[in-house]
């Protein structure tokens, strides 16, 4: 196991570094800007190295990008209806950056911050201090995101946060995965999601507060199934693709999700301590600029964003992402890779 630190770019007078973590199974690069995962390389079934996430070559491209490639999302991932929250009977107004709603904490979210990276043995720790009323949220929150490689062929992401006031904390990583590389879509991938229920959405991709069974619907991935099949079906309810939160089974030792690509033979399993996972099939990637003059296409990649449920503040029966003053929070997610 090794970690190398190099200069990736500069913003003004501030250096932004890239850290490359390598083991016999994986090579992962992370940059301090947005705590972004830039690349995840592993060998496919033919022994050829493949990068299984969408990444960009330059810091300038990351700054200009609006798709959150590989970024840490916070303080609140996903959508908040009406761009407002109530904590301890106090209302806080947030930026309306997606219609009348707040998405991924607005334009000043953690995806555009410069973290401080430090190497501790075989782990990379990226830290950030989010001041009181940052993004409209109360409390000074101190955050650490710890990246490491596991013996099982996984990339582990551990989130640690503490605040001096009650606040919101719903963190995720927004990597876009394609286990065959970016020259194909993910419609031929198979996916399994360990969830018997999902949260249906209304206009604005906001959960309605209902929790529906996946049984007998296009949302049923309780057994491995082709991603493209329900999308391409006649009169499909998900013709544009998936952008839905799944209710993960409690206290399960099985992976929250698993994805398999037939061409590469690469399988990715997702393990998490969080209660939900957002399955997004890159519905709005069409036309997004990539490095090397390339342009993304619709369904070019997928996201599996471990999280608290979107729009939870509207519905008290949803798990609430409240971080109590002085109480440390620790959550984790592992993306584990193997060949089949």
C-alpha positions, -999 to 999 in steps of 0.1 A, spaced: 0 0 0 13 34 -9 1 70 -11 17 96 -33 11 134 -32 15 156 -63 5 191 -72 -27 191 -93 -32 228 -98 -37 262 -81 -66 284 -72 -51 318 -67 -21 313 -44 -35 281 -29 -21 247 -40 -45 219 -48 -30 184 -45 -38 150 -59 -33 119 -38 -29 85 -54 -35 55 -32 -23 22 -46 -25 -15 -37 -21 -47 -56 -58 -45 -66 -67 -8 -70 -52 26 -78 -74 55 -67 -67 92 -72 -84 118 -51 -80 156 -53 -83 182 -26 -108 202 -46 -142 189 -36 -125 158 -21 -132 144 -56 -124 109 -66 -107 114 -99 -100 78 -110 -104 42 -98 -82 18 -118 -84 -19 -117 -77 -48 -141 -106 -63 -161 -111 -99 -169 -85 -97 -197 -59 -81 -174 -62 -46 -189 -65 -16 -165 -98 3 -166 -108 35 -150 -144 28 -138 -153 64 -128 -157 96 -148 -129 120 -140 -114 151 -154 -78 159 -163 -75 195 -150 -85 216 -120 -100 241 -143 -123 215 -158 -135 205 -123 -142 241 -114 -163 246 -145 -181 212 -142 -217 212 -129 -222 174 -128 -204 169 -94 -180 143 -109 -166 123 -79 -173 150 -54 -181 150 -17 -216 165 -13 -226 184 18 -238 196 42 -269 181 26 -269 157 -3 -298 156 -27 -329 178 -27 -347 200 -1 -382 211 -10 -387 249 -9 -350 254 0 -358 257 37 -354 236 69 -366 239 104 -342 230 133 -354 234 169 -383 255 157 -361 279 138 -364 282 101 -334 285 79 -335 296 42 -312 280 17 -302 288 -18 -328 279 -45 -305 264 -71 -329 240 -87 -361 258 -94 -376 265 -60 -356 238 -43 -321 233 -29 -299 206 -46 -267 193 -30 -265 224 -7 -264 249 -35 -236 266 -54 -213 268 -24 -216 231 -14 -186 211 -4 -181 200 -40 -165 233 -47 -143 236 -15 -106 230 -11 -101 203 15 -68 199 34 -53 165 27 -30 146 50 -15 112 49 -17 90 80 -1 57 73 -22 40 46 -51 64 49 -58 97 33 -77 123 55 -93 153 39 -106 179 64 -127 210 62 -142 235 86 -177 247 76 -185 279 96 -217 288 113 -244 296 87 -224 282 59 -248 275 30 -275 287 54 -271 259 80 -264 267 117 -233 256 136 -196 254 129 -191 218 116 -157 201 114 -156 174 88 -131 147 80 -134 123 50 -111 94 52 -102 74 21 -85 40 23 -82 8 4 -94 -25 19 -79 -60 17 -112 -71 -1 -105 -48 -31 -126 -19 -19 -124 18 -16 -135 28 19 -150 63 25 -155 72 62 -172 105 71 -166 121 105 -184 153 116 -190 173 147 -209 206 151 -211 231 180 -249 235 173 -277 213 162 -274 212 124 -280 191 92 -255 165 81 -262 143 51 -230 135 33 -224 114 2 -200 109 -27 -212 117 -62 -189 94 -83 -202 83 -117 -194 47 -124 -191 28 -157 -175 -5 -152 -166 -7 -189 -152 28 -193 -169 59 -207 -171 47 -243 -203 29 -236 -235 35 -217 -244 16 -185 -277 1 -200 -260 -33 -204 -249 -34 -167 -268 -56 -143 -277 -42 -109 -290 -56 -76 -303 -33 -49 -310 -47 -14 -342 -28 -10 -378 -40 -9 -391 -4 -9 -384 29 -26 -396 65 -22 -417 76 -52 -412 111 -65 -433 141 -77 -423 170 -98 -388 182 -92 -377 146 -83 -389 152 -48 -401 122 -27 -438 124 -20 -434 110 16 -448 76 5 -428 44 8 -438 19 -19 -430 -17 -24 -407 -24 -54 -425 -57 -61 -440 -59 -95 -426 -25 -106 -397 -13 -127 -380 -4 -95 -375 -40 -84 -338 -49 -85 -339 -74 -56 -323 -98 -80 -297 -88 -106 -314 -73 -136 -304 -53 -167 -305 -16 -161 -317 -9 -197 -346 -33 -197 -371 -12 -177 -358 20 -193 -363 8 -228 -395 -11 -223 -426 0 -242 -447 27 -223 -420 26 -195 -427 45 -163 -389 52 -162 -383 60 -198 -360 89 -188 -340 66 -164 -338 62 -127 -332 90 -101 -348 74 -70 -340 67 -34 -342 32 -22 -349 22 14 -321 -2 24 -328 -32 45 -319 -26 82 -291 -45 98 -283 -64 67 -248 -79 61 -254 -81 24 -242 -53 1 -266 -24 -3 -261 -28 -41 -241 -47 -66 -233 -38 -103 -219 -61 -129 -205 -53 -164 -204 -82 -189 -177 -68 -212 -151 -61 -185 -162 -88 -160 -159 -62 -132 -184 -63 -103 -188 -35 -78 -205 -41 -44 -216 -12 -22 -216 -15 16 -229 14 38 -241 23 73 -265 48 58 -303 41 55 -308 50 18 -292 49 -16 -299 71 -46 -298 52 -79 -292 76 -107 -286 66 -143 -270 97 -157 -302 110 -172 -288 145 -176 -253 137 -187 -259 142 -224 -238 171 -237 -217 174 -205 -181 182 -213 -154 156 -205 -117 158 -208 -99 154 -241 -126 172 -261 -151 144 -254 -188 148 -245 -208 126 -223 -240 110 -235 -272 101 -216 -268 71 -194 -230 73 -198 -226 63 -161 -245 56 -130 -244 69 -94 -251 50 -62 -252 78 -36 -255 64 0 -275 89 20 -304 99 42 -336 101 23 -341 132 1 -366 158 14 -367 142 48 -375 174 66 -410 174 50 -418 139 65 -412 130 101 -414 93 94 -382 95 72 -349 92 90 -338 127 100 -302 138 92 -298 159 123 -264 162 139 -267 171 175 -244 197 190 -212 181 204 -222 146 193 -197 131 167 -211 115 136 -194 86 118 -208 70 87 -191 49 61 -194 35 25 -173 10 7 -172 5 -30 -157 -31 -34 -145 -45 -67 -140 -80 -80 -140 -100 -112 -167 -125 -122 
